[in-house]
Amino acid sequence: MKLWIRNANFTISLSLTLLRCLGFWSPDGLAGNKRLLYNCYSFVFFMFLLGIYILIQVVDMIKIWGDLPLMTGTAFLLFTNFAHATKVINIVIRKNRIQRVIQQANAVLMGVQSEEARRIVKSCDFETSIQLCLYFLLTFVTTVGWATSAEKHQLPLRAWYPYDTSKSPAYELTYIHQVAALLIAAYINVAKDSLVSSLIAQCRCRLRLVGLALASLGQDLKIDYQQTGNLVRLLSMGTYLMNMIFQVFIYCYQGNKLSVESSEIAGSVYFSPWYLGSVKLRRALLIVMVRSRRVAKITAGGFTTLSLASFMAIIKASYSLFTLLQQVEQKK
């Protein structure tokens, strides 16, 4: 079984490899006892990283219900972990469908021939790699800040446990679990988000390749001579906020760019030497132009489009909610 998964895009290769190592992307061809062992491995890691966290934070939320500051401190992590778990389960369930999309895109991008096409593929890879590095950096600062900002005999993250976490060795063991699970889960979250945003980027890349192919249509034809041609805690919370904003931004950015690239296909057809082709080819290009007028869009659950306009709307709504909570707290 190969550990490293090869792909034309480095970000996708790294993301899939991390998911496979932690049990969320099963190797092809597993059957019988091997499949059962891998599923058990996946379940254990899921409970270690997220399952236990969600359970103890739900209980803690019930115990502190009514205390707005404490509820806020627990809720933002609970909702983050819940969204994290939902995305993990979605990837595991839809693994075969996602893999088909990855393989189809990889076959196209690995098979490009012209120098200009290779440049387009490399620019896509470079863009997603930069996003990955920035996402990793923000996540590293956030997780390290949380891990080192806890007061003496206090855990980094608030949660309820069925034992006294202030006594040794329960405190040390719980502290290690929280820090280890936090670090691993955070980077798995980076891998998942980077995987999806990179797949959208590859869709954009394929649209650019289509545009390039249309624009260069007929260049390989033989032309006749008659034709023409606290500080730490504060820092960690600040980077957490930036991390969450960036997480939403990469989805909206890639979705917006996908819509832009798809809208330019008709222009590529128009500027191609369509007049050199046969009547049948001209009709086919006309159909392409008509169909490309319907802009490609990525939606979140089918109720909102991923675009920069949606991103700004989310930021404005988040700030409005923040000011509302601040006013409620000040009145108390």
RAWO-V90982 format. One line per field, one symbol per residue. ss: DSSP state (H for helix, E for strand, C for the rest). phi: phi as a letter, one per 20 degrees, with the letter a starting at -180 (. if undefined). Layout:
ss: ???
phi: ???
This chain:
ss: CCCCCCCCCHHHHHHHHHHHHCCCCCCCCCCHHHHHHHHHHHHHHHHHHHHHHHHHHHHHHHHCCCCHHHHHHHHHHHHHHHHHHHHHHHHHHCHHHHHHHHHHHHHHHHCCCCHHHHHHHHHHHHHHHHHHHHHHHHHHHHHHHHHHCCCCCCCCCCCCCCCCCCCCCHHHHHHHHHHHHHHHHHHHHHHHHHHHHHHHHHHHHHHHHHHHHHHCCCCCCCCCCCCCCCHHHHHHHHHHHHHHHHHHHHHHHHHHHHHHHHHCHHHHHHCCCHHHCCHHHHHHHHHHHHHHCCCCCCECCCCCECCHHHHHHHHHHHHHHHHHHHHHHHHC
phi: .feeeebfdfffgffffffffdndbfffnfbmffffffffffffffffecgfgffffffffffdgoegfffffefffffffffgfffffffffegfffffffffffffffdfdffffffffffffffffffffffffffffffffffdefffmdefcfaecfbfeedeeffffffffffffffffffffffffffffffffffffffffffffffefnfeeeeffedcc.gfffffffffffffffgffffffffffffffffeffffffeffffeeffffffffffffffffeffcddemndbefbfffffffffffffffffffffffff
